[in-house]
Amino acid sequence: MSEELIPNDRLRGKVAIVTGAGCVGPGWGNGRAVAVLFALAGAKVFAVDRDLSAMDETLARIRDLGGEVTAHACDVTDNHAVEAMVAACTAQYGRVDVLVNNVGGSAAGGAVALSEDKWDAQIDLNLKSVFLTCKHALPEMEKVGGGAIVNTASTSGIRFTGSPQVAYAATKAAVIQLGRVTAVEYAPRGIRVNTVVPGQLHTPMVEARLAGQRTGGNVDALLDSRLKRIPLGFMGDGRDTAYAALFLASDEARFVTGTEIVVDGGMTARCD
């Protein structure tokens, strides 16, 4: 894939909320890539992160490319903050057409090793955040006659991917099922709900956090171990997640709801 994203008109005239639009470092994280690609597709992007400074590169990329974006700080595990965030989007742009839920993160530990506090924190970060944004965005989509929600899960939610991170796996599986149930409930109202399931991508999170957790800070060792699992023989990044999200958010996916796109280079199709 080329370094730069490809401009198109698939979301022209749409207003898209993208949560987790910041990133822990330079490069293509999932949220950053989604926000930039959606802007290139013509959407007015309401970019959300709890840390505004984490979105500096995201905002700069969008503005340099001539896109339209508004930044908003929000803790999406806080009900009142999410309600205010959606209200701020409608005040700015008058509507909500698309919601991309991209907030989340993993915590190591199985059922015994993981503390109760970390379990609860994972539930809030990975699952409650999706519930709350859907709760407040869905009524706004109903007002305009429909919309599209794209949630971000993980292959950890459908397979054991090598690390005993039981809370992360459980919450990402729950995100998938939350999407399916919500899709069926809201299909008669013109709202589609789908999930992107990324595999082991090379995002800035690898250098910033995962290498320290998994391989004692050895980035090359972590990348090598992950690459060996991928039949395609290369590792994707946030742009691959973003292109899947763009399809699901666009009218090209008008007959697609209650399902998932797995973006993992074939990793979960393997037996070993």
Steps between C-alpha positions, in 0.01 A plus 500: 500500500627847418604726786223750439127439522286522187250790470144412399140623540342208681398706806435835332254702708513264799586591860716239670592469867828312540594413857859416587615723213831568674805278510785411736765593243567595139362277227177329410306393804144380438322811622733743323472311172120484524469873573733600215351259247144604584595865453654410164172328415315828550370459854497773759692326776427556868823363645484385861767401750538546873839665432478782246876504452489137381306624197753763389635291212151382406368855477807625314475224240131569439546875471806466276289287266219757496257300712258628761545395862399610848686372807323416824637367828285230659532207736270256324461290815310793660130509414455874545818577306382284208158664502668841488735384223216391272316823576813696408520317167139577413548862608804527270374308197126456551490121480675167555518257207790275597651385828831316516583353841874459519579537871661202672812337631627172642609388844703184551381228732281194517209430734725457805779745429284794394386723786136588549580868456664437161207281397256781581718755320507280188121467505466878513764580239421236240129434543321768701650763270329338199171467687499867601588644161234285335248601767539869419576487126215270397220751575681762291528256208129425530426871463665509157349173383793264539872462545788260544693389806835327466649346813860385535555162663806273478591151389550438872121505516468201266822299557775449757775713350794402719459703819274426800320835500164370612326835558607640165389185320167491683421866440592488132277195455226696674548796264432267206179371658391849608528599135296206378216556748489874437507442124187285512316742730577807289484355148135604457608857580762514226801467729768243421744368762811302411839419647855506371716230658868594460774247549858559608577823319814711518358816653686750723368300796763234425791729582322703766355222711474144371873426463551596863216273610586198284871488411678714758509798267644311202291638212664284233434183698133588540458588134673178394277283720187670370605485136551123517128460565386688189455297180520808275858550619479866595346699782224751438446823691220738591431582136376146443253539786396838360422371151278227646325758719451728200322229306272418793421868560428574134184448297684226311429284807127581497410128527764416760409504869549287809826351381878533513796552269816329627815691402786271597685376190350154545632447853178370657438262208810301597494201733844557655 
